[in-house]
Amino acid sequence: MTKRAALLYLSLIGVLLLLVIGYYAVSFSAVEQTPTSFDGTRALADVQTQVEFGPRFPGSQGHARVRAWMQAELEEAGWTVEVHESERLGHPIYNIIAKRGDAPAQIILGAHYDTRMFADNDPNPAKHSEPVPGANDGASGVAVLLELARTLPDDTIPVWLVFFDTEDNGRIEGWDWILGSRAFVEEVPIQPRAAVIVDMIGDADLNIHLERNSDPIIRAEIWATAASLGYSDVFIDSEKHSMLDDHTPFLEAGIPAVDIIDFDYPYWHTVADTPDKVSAESLMAVGDTLWHWVVNQSK
């Protein structure tokens, strides 16, 4: 091979290498810019962040901090945030509503963000006056909704993500359960085809039974979606509990609603409801199921 031919050959090899490098650079860039599917690890990080804010019962510093943080996360994900302010039993209520566009909600996905002010279910009576950290009971549902905000496709049917206040302080003098969701349903004009609540869904030993009061048709759709994704060991196809939860006001208003909850959580309303009891795999099972269910509703 002549020197000139060798140089030409090397030049061609160099051009080909540049083309290959350029192709993969563009490919990787496109992948990075494409919205990802639900990420359970990122949701777990959101649980940890919320607990680091401290107790989030109404009126606490953590309660104000988590509201500001949720709003910032939602807006960064491209959602418009509104605060529905109300009052029940003399307590101010701040429900956080995230929307994309002006269309009325066809699906509402909800979770409560407040935590219980007293750990009165703790096995140690000396702990009963301490606040609950709320890693699973509060933070897990919020984390799933935030990760859905980041990953749901833009072309889904109109979805509202609603973060309910003042859910968790019933059986305390001057308080009651589900104050925020009651105020929302009574005061915000809505008529969605479905409302789905996620509550206590981060337990590392997750067992979500069919909640007895939930709308049977929507409940069956969600459980079938979970089974199709391989989560039938988590979404158990048998009824167990009848819950008073944030789905209750929707049902009372004639709106089909479902409560996705694992009420067999041994650390409920104790000081041990901490992030080490929550797993990314459990958050993934619930979030991935809801992601696909919402996308299927849009077809």
N, C-alpha and C positions, 0 to 999 in steps of 0.2 A: 504494500500500500504506500502510495506517495505521501510526502509530508502534507501536501495540499489536501489530498483526500482524507487524511487522518484528521486534519483540522476541521474539515467540513463535517466529518462524522461526529466529532466531539461537539461541534456546534449544534448539530441536530439533536444529539442526546441532551444537551443543555436546555434546548427549547422544549423538548418533550418533558423534562423534569419540571421546568417552570409551569408548563400547562397542567401537569398532574398536581403540583403543589397548589396552583391557583384553584383548580377544581375542588380539592378537598377543603381549602380555606373558605370558599364560597359555600360549600356544603355544610361545614360545621357552623358557619355564621348563620345559615338559614335555620339549622336545627336550634341554635341558641335563641333565635328570635321567634320561633314558633311556640305558642302557649303550650306548656307542659300539662300532662295529666295530673291527677290528684297526687300529692306527695305527703305520705304519712309522717315522714321524718320532719318535714317543715311544719306540719301541724303540731307535732310534739314540741318543737321549739316554741311555738306560740303558747302552748300550755305552760311551759316553763316561764316564759316572759310574764304571763298574767300573774302567776303565783309570786314572782319577784316583786310585783307591784304591792304585795301585801294583801290583807283582807280587803274585799271589794263590797262589803255591805253598804247599803245606802247611807250617805253622809260621811263616809270614810275618805281618807286621802287616796287610797287605792281605787275606790269607786270612781273618783274624778279622773285619775290617771288612766284607768283602763278605757274610759269613754273617749278620751282624747286620742289614745293609741289606736283604738279600733277605727275611729274616723279617719285618721291618717293612713292606716293600712288599706282601708276600703277605697279612699280617694286615689291612692297610688295605683290601685288595681283597676282604676277607671270607672268606679261607681260614684254616683251622686248620693250624698248623705244628707238625710233630714233627721231632725230630732223631734220626736213627738213628746211634748211636755204635758204632763197632767198632774193630778193629785188624787190620792186615795188615803182615807183615814188620817188626813193631815200630813201625809208624807209626799214630797215631790217625786215625780216619776219622770225618767228620761229613757224612752224607748228609741233605739237607734235604727233607722230605716235606710237601707241601701237599695238604690234603683239604677237601672240602665235604660234611659229613655223615659218618655212620658206616658207610655201605654199602661193601662191598669194591670195590676198583678194577676196573672193566671195561676201562678204557683207562689206560695209563701213558704220559705224555709226559715225556721225560727229556733232560737236557743236563748236561755237566760244567761246574763253575764254577772249578776250579783251573786254574792256568797252569803252564807248564813252567819249571823253575828254571834251565835252561841253553839259550841260543840256539845249539845246536850244529849247526844247519843254515844258519847265517848265512854268506854268501859271504866275510865277513871273519873269518879265524880269531881275530883279537884280540877279537872279540865273543862267542866261544863260551862264555865263563864268565859272561856277563851274562844276567839273566832275560828271558823273553819277555813283552812287554806284554799279549799275548793278547786283542786287540780282536776278531779273528775266531775264533781258536782258544780258545774258552771264553766270552767275553762275548757273542758273537752268539747262541748257543743260549740262554743265560740270559735275554737280552733278549726273545727270542721267547716263552719260557715266562712271563715276568712280564707281558707284554702280553696273552697269552692269559688269565692269571689275572684281569686287569682287565676283560676283554671277553666271555669265554665266558658264555652265558646260564646262569641258575641251574638251569634244568630239563634240562640235559644228563644223559646217563647218567653214573654215577659215574666221575670222572676224578681221578687223582692226578698232580700235577706233582712230579717228583723231580729234585733238583739234586745230581748225583753229585760226590763228592770224589775226589781222588787218581786221576784218569784218565791224566794226561799226563806221567808221569815215568819211563816205561820206557827201557831202554837206559842207565840210570844205576845205578851200583853201589848195592845195597841197596834198589832200587825195582823196580817192574814196572808195566805198563800196567793200566788198568781195575780198580784195587783196590777202589774204592768201589762200583761196580756189582756186582762179584762178591760183596762182602760183603752188599749189599742183597738180591740174589736168593737167596743161601744162608741168610740169617737172618730175612728179613721174609716172613711167610706171605702169598703172593699167587698168584692164578691169573687174571690178566686175559685178556680175549679178544685184546688187542693191546698191544704196547709199541712206541713210536715215539721214536727218538733223533734230536735235531737237533744237528749238530756242524759248525762251520765253514760257516755258511750265510749269512754277511753280506757275502761278497766282492762288491765293486762289479761285477766281471765274473763273475757267478754262472752256473755250469754244473753242475747236479746230475744226474748219470747214475744209472741204476738200479744199486744196490749188489748184487753178485752173491749174497751170503749171505742177503739179506733175504727175508722171507716173500713169495712171489710174489703171493698173493691180496691182502694188505693193501697191498703196494707198488703193485699195479695200481689199487686203489681211490684211493690218494692221488694217483697220477699222472693218473688220469682227472679227479679233482676239480680239480687244477691246470690241466689243459687246458680244462675248462669255464669256468674263471675267466680264461682268456687268458694263462696262464703256461707254455705249452708250450715257449717259447724258453728257459726257465729249468729246468724239469723235463724233461730230455731222455730220450726213450723208447728208450734203448739202454743195455746193460750196459757197465760199464767196470772198476770196482775191486772187489776183495774185501778188506773191512776187518776188522781186529780193533778193535772199538770197544765202547761201552757196551751195544750190542744183543747182543753175543756171549753173555754169561752167560744172558740170557733164552732165546736160541735153544738153548743147551746144556741148559736146564731144560725144553725142550719148549714154550716160550711163543712164539707167533708174534710176530716183532719185525722192525722195519725201521730201517735207518740212512739218514737224509737227510743227505748230506754232499757237499760240493764239495772233493774232495781235490786238485784241480789248482789249488792256491793257492800262488802263487810266494813268499809271505812266511811260509810255514809254518815254525815254530820258528826264526824270526829276530827281530832287534830291530825290524824294520820292520813287524811285525804290529800296526799302530796304527790308530786310528779313521778316519783319512783313507782307508784301504783298504776301508772298510765303507760300504754305502749303505742309506738308508732304503727304497729301492725293492726291494732284495734281501730285506731283513728282511720287508717287506710281502708279497712273493710267497710266502715260506715260511709266515709267520704267518697270512695270509689263507687259504691252502690248508688248513692244519691246522684253523683255526677252522671252516671249512665242512665239512671231513671229520668232525670231532667232532660237529657239529650234525646232520649226515646220519646218523651212527650212532645218534642219539637218537630218530630218527623211527620 
